[in-house]
Amino acid sequence: MSGHDKTKYFYAKIPKRLFQAYGLLNPTDRATLAQIINWYPNECFYAVNYFTEVVLGVGDKAFYQSIYKLQLLGLIRFKRGNRKRPNRYLFEPDPCNWRLPKPLSDQIRDDYLKLGFADFKYQHEPFPNEYGFKLVFNKLHPKLAIKIKEPNQESNAATDMPISTTPELSADEMIWYKKYDYLAGIHSSPTKVVADYFKYQSEISEIKNNSSNLEYEKKYLLLLEEKYFEVRLNPPDEITKRILNLATDLESRGLSGEEIQVQLGTEAKILRQKLNT
């Protein structure tokens, strides 16, 4: 057995209900997810034209709609490529990191318990229902918007939940939601966390003592503070350590939060470029 590539024998546990959520995942979504899972525990790095023309038989728009849907649901990690490297896609096997509609997430958790697996807690607030997920997706990705059949006013047929539980976000709230969504996601950058923390230090202090009309503004600022102290206590790499030291120096020299943010962002970019050359 030692002479074989053991990675081809790996498998991932996939809840049956996930692939039966036909209102949430269309055929392209399910086929895309299945291909990415097939590469687990390695990253899938098919070129986009190979993925669309050979594997799926769909256009670029349908493909990227599926990728961003799966990413928003927390089912995959997606890293955009460049001229030297193709896109990379990785299945997220831990259901704790998924962000599914609440009825589905509750069913999956119940199934895990019935199968004798250990109980777990979702790390992200679930969407109230499928309709709510699609509304948020369309706000975040208007060019890839999902066609939504208007449900009746009584309930959402897919989840039997009242539509009133899924309010649309205002333009101001959506700005903070996008910040919160990125910060809570798997691609959050530790150097950006540091830079943004120094920009919003005064707002973080104020939000603790005053109520905000914008729910996601408060969620974002409190999560940003939490992430900052995590990074400060345990910097993940040398670049982050240098950015933390620079931030302390700039603050001691009396620079404003926005000035510190700009300089930290510029320095982090320079350090990464040096690392990649």
Secondary structure, DSSP 4 states (H G I P E B T S, - for coil): -TTS-GGGG------HHHHT-TTTS-HHHHHHHHHHHHHTTSPB---HHHIIIIII---HHHHHHHHHHHHHTTSEEEE---SSS--EEEE---GGG---BHHHHHHHHHHHHHTTPPP---SSPPBSSHHHHHHHHHHH-GGGPPP-PPPPSS-BTTTTB-GGGSPPPPHHHHHHHHHHHHHHSTT--HHHHHHHHHHSHHHHHHHHHS--S-HHHHHHHHHHHHHHHHHHHS-SSHHHHHHHHHHHHHHHTT--HHHHHHHHHHHHHHHHHHHH-
